[in-house]
């Protein structure tokens, strides 16, 4: 029972490593995940963890690292949500000026920067717990995910260009 609850805690805690993915989902840029299955980031995380075959000691240490940063992550998420809410309010106001849009975006960007710095710091701490082989595997998984994301972006760009040319959506 302790092992199962430890793994569940670890999976939830590791979600902090993918904070930007959660942010994208909040902004409406998320997706259902691999092959159209629901679950997205958390399911991806679970698959990554299972592939790494972490020892119980590694799971405990990683959970401790993530717990240590939980309050900071929560505070940044709250700041980000407020900054995004303000940006959407400014963007949907027809009387907003360019200066107001830029100021609202700078706030979002500043908080996003802090989120990415925290993510990097946590990643560095977690990597110290992993074996060289596990580090290699997680880097390969991240590179594969980056390539998939780039392919999807390119597909979206092609679809937009086709639509603009009148090749689709008539």
Buried (B, 14 or more C-beta within 10 A) or exposed (E): EEEEEBBEBBBEBBBBBBBEBBBBEEEEEBEEBEEEEEEBBBBBBBBBBEEBEBEEEBBBBBBEBBEEBEEBBEEBBEBBEEBBEBBEEBEEEEEEEEEBBEEBBEBBEEBBEBBBEBBEEBEEBBEEBBEEEBBEBBEEBEEEBEEEEEEEEEEEEEEEEEEEEEEEEE
